[in-house]
Amino acid sequence: MTDQTNTSPIYDTFAPPPMRFERGEGVRLFTDTGEEYMDFATGIAVMSLGHSHPALVDALKEQAEKLWHLSNLYKIPGQEILANKLCDGTFAEKVFFTNSGTEAMECAFKTARRYQFVTGAPERVDIISFSGAFHGRSLAAIAATGNEKYLEGFGPKVEGFIQVPFGDMKALRAAIGETTAALVIEPIQGEGGIRPFSHQDLRDIRTLCDETGILLIYDEIQTGIGRTGKLYAHQWAEIDTGHANPDIMALAKGIGGGFPLGACLATTETASGMTVGT
């Protein structure tokens, strides 16, 4: 039955204000009635170059005139160029491109579980996350997020996701067991209140993962691509005597500057289970 009080054909999952934006320029948005606003939301941390940046507009136009879409069934030179740029000077050696951050997180979870499977530990399926996190809106992502308001009404919670209190290293150690596959962290929580993990905690977590044979996943969907002053936020934790590099990392938002794009980065070893057909 149609709600006669709501004439919009769009799902009612958001409650937008009444203004309608028709164009943007730099940090400013303009409505269809001529009102001008400064955009502090930036598409929820997406518009890394602002609105209508000429370099991005020209790149999109140029590509659209050559080739609009080509399945991963074929080699895509531009995709390999971008993958190399994302990997250069970082922990990563392999990249899987997606359309969104949620998809990048799904790839991260699959990569972690698949790695444990192909290296002889199929029982290692559990993924630990921290309270206050946000990892996306798919069924697996809301299970990792652990927020009850996001889980309500969507049936049984996807199994294999365990949550511990934010920053509680003792609880984290206690949660790791024989069925643990990976740990997922936002180096700086966004929805959780702009809460950063200390650099020492990130280094300690890296060491803990090494000691227990589990993988470290970073969700840098919001903190990555230069948002904190380094290409990736976890790089601030690097010192002469240690680092906090992950095994897997999810990116999106700023990577596309408003164009739907995400990526899952991993080491060659960690991605070894993601073979043709997986």
Phi and psi in degrees as GROMACS dihedral restraints (atoms count N, CA, C in turn):
[ dihedral_restraints ]
;  ai    aj    ak    al  type     phi  dphi    fc
    3     4     5     6     1   -85.0    20    10
    4     5     6     7     1   134.7    20    10
    6     7     8     9     1   -76.6    20    10
    7     8     9    10     1   110.1    20    10
    9    10    11    12     1   -68.7    20    10
   10    11    12    13     1   -14.4    20    10
   12    13    14    15     1   -86.6    20    10
   13    14    15    16     1    -8.9    20    10
   15    16    17    18     1  -126.6    20    10
   16    17    18    19     1   108.6    20    10
   18    19    20    21     1   -94.6    20    10
   19    20    21    22     1    -1.4    20    10
   21    22    23    24     1   -76.3    20    10
   22    23    24    25     1   136.5    20    10
   24    25    26    27     1   -81.7    20    10
   25    26    27    28     1    -1.2    20    10
   27    28    29    30     1   -83.8    20    10
   28    29    30    31     1   139.3    20    10
   30    31    32    33     1   -50.2    20    10
   31    32    33    34     1   142.7    20    10
   33    34    35    36     1   -88.5    20    10
   34    35    36    37     1    45.4    20    10
   36    37    38    39     1   -89.4    20    10
   37    38    39    40     1    -5.7    20    10
   39    40    41    42     1  -131.4    20    10
   40    41    42    43     1   162.4    20    10
   42    43    44    45     1  -125.3    20    10
   43    44    45    46     1    74.6    20    10
   45    46    47    48     1   -70.1    20    10
   46    47    48    49     1   150.2    20    10
   48    49    50    51     1   -68.8    20    10
   49    50    51    52     1   170.0    20    10
   51    52    53    54     1   -73.3    20    10
   52    53    54    55     1   -21.3    20    10
   54    55    56    57     1   -66.9    20    10
   55    56    57    58     1   150.5    20    10
   57    58    59    60     1  -122.0    20    10
   58    59    60    61     1   116.0    20    10
   60    61    62    63     1   -86.6    20    10
   61    62    63    64     1   135.0    20    10
   63    64    65    66     1  -114.2    20    10
   64    65    66    67     1   -16.6    20    10
   66    67    68    69     1  -160.2    20    10
   67    68    69    70     1   163.9    20    10
   69    70    71    72     1  -141.1    20    10
   70    71    72    73     1   155.3    20    10
   72    73    74    75     1  -149.2    20    10
   73    74    75    76     1   114.4    20    10
   75    76    77    78     1    61.9    20    10
   76    77    78    79     1  -123.0    20    10
   78    79    80    81     1   -93.2    20    10
   79    80    81    82     1     7.1    20    10
   81    82    83    84     1  -113.7    20    10
   82    83    84    85     1   146.1    20    10
   84    85    86    87     1  -118.9    20    10
   85    86    87    88     1   148.0    20    10
   87    88    89    90     1  -128.4    20    10
   88    89    90    91     1   132.6    20    10
   90    91    92    93     1   -87.0    20    10
   91    92    93    94     1   170.1    20    10
   93    94    95    96     1   -71.2    20    10
   94    95    96    97     1    -7.5    20    10
   96    97    98    99     1  -105.7    20    10
   97    98    99   100     1     6.9    20    10
   99   100   101   102     1    92.7    20    10
  100   101   102   103     1     1.6    20    10
  102   103   104   105     1   -73.0    20    10
  103   104   105   106     1   147.5    20    10
  105   106   107   108     1  -119.0    20    10
  106   107   108   109     1   133.1    20    10
  108   109   110   111     1  -130.4    20    10
  109   110   111   112     1   149.2    20    10
  111   112   113   114     1   -87.3    20    10
  112   113   114   115     1   132.8    20    10
  114   115   116   117     1   -93.9    20    10
  115   116   117   118     1    94.9    20    10
  117   118   119   120     1   -87.4    20    10
  118   119   120   121     1   -11.9    20    10
  120   121   122   123     1   -86.2    20    10
  121   122   123   124     1   -30.4    20    10
  123   124   125   126     1    46.4    20    10
  124   125   126   127     1    49.1    20    10
  126   127   128   129     1    65.3    20    10
  127   128   129   130     1    28.9    20    10
  129   130   131   132     1    59.8    20    10
  130   131   132   133     1    66.6    20    10
  132   133   134   135     1    64.2    20    10
  133   134   135   136     1    36.6    20    10
  135   136   137   138     1  -108.6    20    10
  136   137   138   139     1   -42.0    20    10
  138   139   140   141     1   -79.9    20    10
  139   140   141   142     1    74.7    20    10
  141   142   143   144     1   -66.5    20    10
  142   143   144   145     1   -23.8    20    10
  144   145   146   147     1  -109.2    20    10
  145   146   147   148     1     9.9    20    10
  147   148   149   150     1    79.8    20    10
  148   149   150   151     1  -174.9    20    10
  150   151   152   153     1   -87.7    20    10
  151   152   153   154     1   137.5    20    10
  153   154   155   156     1    56.5    20    10
  154   155   156   157     1    39.7    20    10
  156   157   158   159     1   -63.0    20    10
  157   158   159   160     1   127.6    20    10
  159   160   161   162     1   -58.8    20    10
  160   161   162   163     1   -35.4    20    10
  162   163   164   165     1   -65.6    20    10
  163   164   165   166     1   -41.6    20    10
  165   166   167   168     1   -70.9    20    10
  166   167   168   169     1   -41.3    20    10
  168   169   170   171     1   -60.7    20    10
  169   170   171   172     1   -45.3    20    10
  171   172   173   174     1   -63.7    20    10
  172   173   174   175     1   -41.0    20    10
  174   175   176   177     1   -63.5    20    10
  175   176   177   178     1   -42.1    20    10
  177   178   179   180     1   -66.8    20    10
  178   179   180   181     1   -42.2    20    10
  180   181   182   183     1   -62.5    20    10
  181   182   183   184     1   -45.8    20    10
  183   184   185   186     1   -61.6    20    10
  184   185   186   187     1   -44.1    20    10
  186   187   188   189     1   -69.0    20    10
  187   188   189   190     1   -40.3    20    10
  189   190   191   192     1   -61.6    20    10
  190   191   192   193     1   -30.7    20    10
  192   193   194   195     1   -78.7    20    10
  193   194   195   196     1   -13.3    20    10
  195   196   197   198     1  -103.5    20    10
  196   197   198   199     1   -51.6    20    10
  198   199   200   201     1  -158.6    20    10
  199   200   201   202     1   119.3    20    10
  201   202   203   204     1   -83.8    20    10
  202   203   204   205     1   -42.4    20    10
  204   205   206   207     1  -152.7    20    10
  205   206   207   208     1   142.2    20    10
  207   208   209   210     1  -147.6    20    10
  208   209   210   211     1   121.2    20    10
  210   211   212   213     1   -61.0    20    10
  211   212   213   214     1   157.6    20    10
  213   214   215   216     1   -66.7    20    10
  214   215   216   217     1    -1.1    20    10
  216   217   218   219     1   -62.4    20    10
  217   218   219   220     1   -19.5    20    10
  219   220   221   222     1  -121.8    20    10
  220   221   222   223     1   159.4    20    10
  222   223   224   225     1   -72.6    20    10
  223   224   225   226     1   137.9    20    10
  225   226   227   228     1  -124.5    20    10
  226   227   228   229     1   103.4    20    10
  228   229   230   231     1   -55.1    20    10
  229   230   231   232     1   -43.6    20    10
  231   232   233   234     1   -62.7    20    10
  232   233   234   235     1   -34.8    20    10
  234   235   236   237     1   -64.7    20    10
  235   236   237   238     1   -41.0    20    10
  237   238   239   240     1   -68.9    20    10
  238   239   240   241     1   -35.6    20    10
  240   241   242   243     1   -62.3    20    10
  241   242   243   244     1   -46.7    20    10
  243   244   245   246     1   -65.4    20    10
  244   245   246   247     1   -40.7    20    10
  246   247   248   249     1   -59.8    20    10
  247   248   249   250     1   -42.2    20    10
  249   250   251   252     1   -63.8    20    10
  250   251   252   253     1   -38.7    20    10
  252   253   254   255     1   -64.5    20    10
  253   254   255   256     1   -38.7    20    10
  255   256   257   258     1   -69.9    20    10
  256   257   258   259     1   -30.8    20    10
  258   259   260   261     1   -86.9    20    10
  259   260   261   262     1   -27.9    20    10
  261   262   263   264     1   -55.3    20    10
  262   263   264   265     1   124.9    20    10
  264   265   266   267     1    73.8    20    10
  265   266   267   268     1    14.7    20    10
  267   268   269   270     1  -125.8    20    10
  268   269   270   271     1  -176.5    20    10
  270   271   272   273     1   -69.1    20    10
  271   272   273   274     1   -24.5    20    10
  273   274   275   276     1   -80.9    20    10
  274   275   276   277     1   150.0    20    10
  276   277   278   279     1  -132.1    20    10
  277   278   279   280     1   -14.2    20    10
  279   280   281   282     1  -133.4    20    10
  280   281   282   283     1   148.0    20    10
  282   283   284   285     1  -138.0    20    10
  283   284   285   286     1   138.1    20    10
  285   286   287   288     1  -120.5    20    10
  286   287   288   289     1   121.5    20    10
  288   289   290   291     1   -88.3    20    10
  289   290   291   292     1   144.6    20    10
  291   292   293   294     1  -132.7    20    10
  292   293   294   295     1  -178.2    20    10
  294   295   296   297     1   -97.2    20    10
  295   296   297   298     1    -9.3    20    10
  297   298   299   300     1  -161.1    20    10
  298   299   300   301     1   169.6    20    10
  300   301   302   303     1   -68.6    20    10
  301   302   303   304     1   -38.2    20    10
  303   304   305   306     1   -59.3    20    10
  304   305   306   307     1   -43.3    20    10
  306   307   308   309     1   -65.9    20    10
  307   308   309   310     1   -36.3    20    10
  309   310   311   312     1   -63.2    20    10
  310   311   312   313     1   -38.2    20    10
  312   313   314   315     1   -67.5    20    10
  313   314   315   316     1   -40.6    20    10
  315   316   317   318     1   -58.4    20    10
  316   317   318   319     1   -42.6    20    10
  318   319   320   321     1   -63.3    20    10
  319   320   321   322     1   -39.7    20    10
  321   322   323   324     1   -62.1    20    10
  322   323   324   325     1   -45.4    20    10
  324   325   326   327     1   -63.1    20    10
  325   326   327   328     1   -44.2    20    10
  327   328   329   330     1   -64.8    20    10
  328   329   330   331     1   -41.5    20    10
  330   331   332   333     1   -61.0    20    10
  331   332   333   334     1   -43.5    20    10
  333   334   335   336     1   -64.5    20    10
  334   335   336   337     1   -47.5    20    10
  336   337   338   339     1   -67.8    20    10
  337   338   339   340     1   -39.1    20    10
  339   340   341   342     1   -65.8    20    10
  340   341   342   343     1   -38.9    20    10
  342   343   344   345     1   -59.8    20    10
  343   344   345   346     1   -46.5    20    10
  345   346   347   348     1   -62.8    20    10
  346   347   348   349     1   -37.7    20    10
  348   349   350   351     1   -63.5    20    10
  349   350   351   352     1   -49.1    20    10
  351   352   353   354     1   -76.7    20    10
  352   353   354   355     1   -15.0    20    10
  354   355   356   357     1   -98.5    20    10
  355   356   357   358     1    15.6    20    10
  357   358   359   360     1    91.9    20    10
  358   359   360   361     1    16.5    20    10
  360   361   362   363     1  -129.5    20    10
  361   362   363   364     1    62.9    20    10
  363   364   365   366     1   -63.2    20    10
  364   365   366   367     1   -19.5    20    10
  366   367   368   369     1   -73.3    20    10
  367   368   369   370     1   -14.5    20    10
  369   370   371   372     1   -84.0    20    10
  370   371   372   373     1    93.9    20    10
  372   373   374   375     1  -124.6    20    10
  373   374   375   376     1   -17.4    20    10
  375   376   377   378     1   -74.4    20    10
  376   377   378   379     1   140.6    20    10
  378   379   380   381     1  -122.7    20    10
  379   380   381   382     1   124.9    20    10
  381   382   383   384     1   -96.3    20    10
  382   383   384   385     1   135.8    20    10
  384   385   386   387     1  -130.1    20    10
  385   386   387   388     1   176.7    20    10
  387   388   389   390     1  -112.7    20    10
  388   389   390   391     1   147.1    20    10
  390   391   392   393     1   -59.4    20    10
  391   392   393   394     1   145.7    20    10
  393   394   395   396     1    88.4    20    10
  394   395   396   397     1    -2.6    20    10
  396   397   398   399     1   -75.8    20    10
  397   398   399   400     1   162.9    20    10
  399   400   401   402     1  -141.2    20    10
  400   401   402   403     1   121.7    20    10
  402   403   404   405     1  -124.0    20    10
  403   404   405   406     1     9.5    20    10
  405   406   407   408     1   126.2    20    10
  406   407   408   409     1  -173.7    20    10
  408   409   410   411     1  -118.4    20    10
  409   410   411   412     1     1.3    20    10
  411   412   413   414     1   -71.9    20    10
  412   413   414   415     1   170.7    20    10
  414   415   416   417     1   -62.1    20    10
  415   416   417   418     1   -41.1    20    10
  417   418   419   420     1   -69.5    20    10
  418   419   420   421     1   -38.6    20    10
  420   421   422   423     1   -67.4    20    10
  421   422   423   424     1   -38.7    20    10
  423   424   425   426     1   -72.5    20    10
  424   425   426   427     1   -25.7    20    10
  426   427   428   429     1   -68.3    20    10
  427   428   429   430     1   -39.7    20    10
  429   430   431   432     1   -69.2    20    10
  430   431   432   433     1   -36.9    20    10
  432   433   434   435     1   -63.9    20    10
  433   434   435   436     1   -43.8    20    10
  435   436   437   438     1    79.5    20    10
  436   437   438   439     1     3.3    20    10
  438   439   440   441     1   -78.7    20    10
  439   440   441   442     1   122.7    20    10
  441   442   443   444     1   -60.2    20    10
  442   443   444   445     1   -32.9    20    10
  444   445   446   447     1   -68.7    20    10
  445   446   447   448     1   -25.6    20    10
  447   448   449   450     1   -83.7    20    10
  448   449   450   451     1   -23.8    20    10
  450   451   452   453     1   -86.1    20    10
  451   452   453   454     1   -23.6    20    10
  453   454   455   456     1   -59.5    20    10
  454   455   456   457     1   127.4    20    10
  456   457   458   459     1    86.2    20    10
  457   458   459   460     1     2.2    20    10
  459   460   461   462     1  -107.6    20    10
  460   461   462   463     1    24.0    20    10
  462   463   464   465     1    78.9    20    10
  463   464   465   466     1  -166.1    20    10
  465   466   467   468     1   -59.1    20    10
  466   467   468   469     1   137.3    20    10
  468   469   470   471     1   -63.9    20    10
  469   470   471   472     1   136.6    20    10
  471   472   473   474     1   -56.8    20    10
  472   473   474   475     1   130.4    20    10
  474   475   476   477     1   -73.9    20    10
  475   476   477   478     1   157.7    20    10
  477   478   479   480     1    93.6    20    10
  478   479   480   481     1    15.4    20    10
  480   481   482   483     1  -121.8    20    10
  481   482   483   484     1   126.6    20    10
  483   484   485   486     1  -123.9    20    10
  484   485   486   487     1   137.6    20    10
  486   487   488   489     1  -119.3    20    10
  487   488   489   490     1   141.1    20    10
  489   490   491   492     1  -123.8    20    10
  490   491   492   493     1   159.2    20    10
  492   493   494   495     1   -60.3    20    10
  493   494   495   496     1   145.3    20    10
  495   496   497   498     1   -55.9    20    10
  496   497   498   499     1   128.1    20    10
  498   499   500   501     1    72.1    20    10
  499   500   501   502     1     5.1    20    10
  501   502   503   504     1   -88.5    20    10
  502   503   504   505     1    94.0    20    10
  504   505   506   507     1   -67.7    20    10
  505   506   507   508     1   -32.6    20    10
  507   508   509   510     1   -65.4    20    10
  508   509   510   511     1   -44.4    20    10
  510   511   512   513     1   -65.7    20    10
  511   512   513   514     1   -35.4    20    10
  513   514   515   516     1   -63.0    20    10
  514   515   516   517     1   -47.7    20    10
  516   517   518   519     1   -60.6    20    10
  517   518   519   520     1   -39.5    20    10
  519   520   521   522     1   -68.2    20    10
  520   521   522   523     1   -28.9    20    10
  522   523   524   525     1   -79.0    20    10
  523   524   525   526     1   -22.1    20    10
  525   526   527   528     1   -75.5    20    10
  526   527   528   529     1   127.4    20    10
  528   529   530   531     1  -143.1    20    10
  529   530   531   532     1  -164.8    20    10
  531   532   533   534     1   -69.2    20    10
  532   533   534   535     1   -18.4    20    10
  534   535   536   537     1  -102.6    20    10
  535   536   537   538     1     8.2    20    10
  537   538   539   540     1   -79.8    20    10
  538   539   540   541     1   128.0    20    10
  540   541   542   543     1   -99.2    20    10
  541   542   543   544     1   -40.0    20    10
  543   544   545   546     1  -161.7    20    10
  544   545   546   547     1   167.6    20    10
  546   547   548   549     1  -125.2    20    10
  547   548   549   550     1   132.9    20    10
  549   550   551   552     1  -117.5    20    10
  550   551   552   553     1   133.2    20    10
  552   553   554   555     1  -139.3    20    10
  553   554   555   556     1   140.8    20    10
  555   556   557   558     1   -91.7    20    10
  556   557   558   559     1   118.4    20    10
  558   559   560   561     1   -54.1    20    10
  559   560   561   562     1   -32.9    20    10
  561   562   563   564     1  -132.1    20    10
  562   563   564   565     1   114.7    20    10
  564   565   566   567     1   -67.4    20    10
  565   566   567   568     1   136.8    20    10
  567   568   569   570     1   -92.8    20    10
  568   569   570   571     1   -71.5    20    10
  570   571   572   573     1   -61.0    20    10
  571   572   573   574     1   -27.7    20    10
  573   574   575   576     1   -72.2    20    10
  574   575   576   577     1    -2.6    20    10
  576   577   578   579     1   113.6    20    10
  577   578   579   580     1    29.4    20    10
  579   580   581   582     1    52.5    20    10
  580   581   582   583     1    57.3    20    10
  582   583   584   585     1  -105.9    20    10
  583   584   585   586     1   113.1    20    10
  585   586   587   588     1   -88.1    20    10
  586   587   588   589     1   144.6    20    10
  588   589   590   591     1   -75.7    20    10
  589   590   591   592     1   142.8    20    10
  591   592   593   594     1   -66.1    20    10
  592   593   594   595     1   154.0    20    10
  594   595   596   597     1   -61.9    20    10
  595   596   597   598     1   -36.1    20    10
  597   598   599   600     1   -66.0    20    10
  598   599   600   601     1   -40.9    20    10
  600   601   602   603     1   -61.5    20    10
  601   602   603   604     1   -41.1    20    10
  603   604   605   606     1   -63.0    20    10
  604   605   606   607     1   -41.8    20    10
  606   607   608   609     1   -66.2    20    10
  607   608   609   610     1   -40.2    20    10
  609   610   611   612     1   -65.1    20    10
  610   611   612   613     1   -38.2    20    10
  612   613   614   615     1   -66.0    20    10
  613   614   615   616     1   -38.8    20    10
  615   616   617   618     1   -59.9    20    10
  616   617   618   619     1   -44.5    20    10
  618   619   620   621     1   -63.9    20    10
  619   620   621   622     1   -41.6    20    10
  621   622   623   624     1   -61.9    20    10
  622   623   624   625     1   -41.2    20    10
  624   625   626   627     1   -63.4    20    10
  625   626   627   628     1   -41.6    20    10
  627   628   629   630     1   -62.9    20    10
  628   629   630   631     1   -40.9    20    10
  630   631   632   633     1   -68.4    20    10
  631   632   633   634     1   -31.4    20    10
  633   634   635   636     1  -103.7    20    10
  634   635   636   637     1    -3.4    20    10
  636   637   638   639     1    75.8    20    10
  637   638   639   640     1    21.6    20    10
  639   640   641   642     1  -105.5    20    10
  640   641   642   643     1   163.3    20    10
  642   643   644   645     1   -95.9    20    10
  643   644   645   646     1   149.7    20    10
  645   646   647   648     1  -106.4    20    10
  646   647   648   649     1   120.2    20    10
  648   649   650   651     1  -109.9    20    10
  649   650   651   652     1   129.2    20    10
  651   652   653   654     1  -105.4    20    10
  652   653   654   655     1   133.4    20    10
  654   655   656   657     1   -96.4    20    10
  655   656   657   658     1    96.5    20    10
  657   658   659   660     1  -109.4    20    10
  658   659   660   661     1    32.8    20    10
  660   661   662   663     1   -60.2    20    10
  661   662   663   664     1   -39.8    20    10
  663   664   665   666     1   -99.3    20    10
  664   665   666   667     1   -29.2    20    10
  666   667   668   669     1   -92.0    20    10
  667   668   669   670     1   -12.9    20    10
  669   670   671   672     1   -83.6    20    10
  670   671   672   673     1  -179.0    20    10
  672   673   674   675     1    60.2    20    10
  673   674   675   676     1    46.1    20    10
  675   676   677   678     1    83.1    20    10
  676   677   678   679     1     3.9    20    10
  678   679   680   681     1   -65.0    20    10
  679   680   681   682     1   -26.7    20    10
  681   682   683   684     1  -103.9    20    10
  682   683   684   685     1     3.6    20    10
  684   685   686   687     1   106.1    20    10
  685   686   687   688     1   -17.0    20    10
  687   688   689   690     1  -117.1    20    10
  688   689   690   691     1   162.3    20    10
  690   691   692   693     1   -56.0    20    10
  691   692   693   694     1   -43.7    20    10
  693   694   695   696     1  -127.5    20    10
  694   695   696   697     1   141.1    20    10
  696   697   698   699     1   -62.5    20    10
  697   698   699   700     1   -34.4    20    10
  699   700   701   702     1   -66.0    20    10
  700   701   702   703     1   -17.0    20    10
  702   703   704   705     1   -67.7    20    10
  703   704   705   706     1   -18.5    20    10
  705   706   707   708     1   -65.4    20    10
  706   707   708   709     1   -21.3    20    10
  708   709   710   711     1   -83.8    20    10
  709   710   711   712     1    -4.9    20    10
  711   712   713   714     1   -75.7    20    10
  712   713   714   715     1   130.7    20    10
  714   715   716   717     1  -132.8    20    10
  715   716   717   718     1   175.6    20    10
  717   718   719   720     1   -60.6    20    10
  718   719   720   721     1   -30.6    20    10
  720   721   722   723     1  -104.3    20    10
  721   722   723   724     1     5.8    20    10
  723   724   725   726     1  -179.5    20    10
  724   725   726   727     1   169.9    20    10
  726   727   728   729     1  -147.3    20    10
  727   728   729   730     1   176.0    20    10
  729   730   731   732     1  -128.9    20    10
  730   731   732   733     1    32.1    20    10
  732   733   734   735     1   -62.4    20    10
  733   734   735   736     1   141.9    20    10
  735   736   737   738     1   -86.9    20    10
  736   737   738   739     1   177.2    20    10
  738   739   740   741     1   -95.9    20    10
  739   740   741   742     1   -28.5    20    10
  741   742   743   744     1  -141.6    20    10
  742   743   744   745     1   145.8    20    10
  744   745   746   747     1  -146.6    20    10
  745   746   747   748     1   137.9    20    10
  747   748   749   750     1  -104.2    20    10
  748   749   750   751     1   135.5    20    10
  750   751   752   753     1  -128.5    20    10
  751   752   753   754     1   155.4    20    10
  753   754   755   756     1  -172.1    20    10
  754   755   756   757     1  -144.6    20    10
  756   757   758   759     1    45.7    20    10
  757   758   759   760     1   -99.4    20    10
  759   760   761   762     1   -61.8    20    10
  760   761   762   763     1   -20.1    20    10
  762   763   764   765     1   -63.5    20    10
  763   764   765   766     1   -29.6    20    10
  765   766   767   768     1  -104.5    20    10
  766   767   768   769     1    -8.1    20    10
  768   769   770   771     1    57.2    20    10
  769   770   771   772     1    28.9    20    10
  771   772   773   774     1   112.5    20    10
  772   773   774   775     1   -19.5    20    10
  774   775   776   777     1   -82.2    20    10
  775   776   777   778     1   134.6    20    10
  777   778   779   780     1   -63.4    20    10
  778   779   780   781     1   106.6    20    10
  780   781   782   783     1  -154.8    20    10
  781   782   783   784     1   137.4    20    10
  783   784   785   786     1  -142.3    20    10
  784   785   786   787     1   173.0    20    10
  786   787   788   789     1  -157.5    20    10
  787   788   789   790     1   145.2    20    10
  789   790   791   792     1  -113.9    20    10
  790   791   792   793     1   121.3    20    10
  792   793   794   795     1  -106.6    20    10
  793   794   795   796     1   146.9    20    10
  795   796   797   798     1  -156.8    20    10
  796   797   798   799     1   164.0    20    10
  798   799   800   801     1   -74.5    20    10
  799   800   801   802     1   161.6    20    10
  801   802   803   804     1   -60.3    20    10
  802   803   804   805     1   -41.8    20    10
  804   805   806   807     1   -62.0    20    10
  805   806   807   808     1   -47.4    20    10
  807   808   809   810     1   -66.2    20    10
  808   809   810   811     1   -34.5    20    10
  810   811   812   813     1   -85.2    20    10
  811   812   813   814     1     3.9    20    10
  813   814   815   816     1   -63.3    20    10
  814   815   816   817     1   -24.2    20    10
  816   817   818   819     1   -81.5    20    10
  817   818   819   820     1   -14.7    20    10
  819   820   821   822     1   -87.7    20    10
  820   821   822   823     1    83.0    20    10
  822   823   824   825     1  -100.3    20    10
  823   824   825   826     1   179.1    20    10
  825   826   827   828     1   -54.6    20    10
  826   827   828   829     1   126.4    20    10
  828   829   830   831     1    95.2    20    10
  829   830   831   832     1    -7.7    20    10
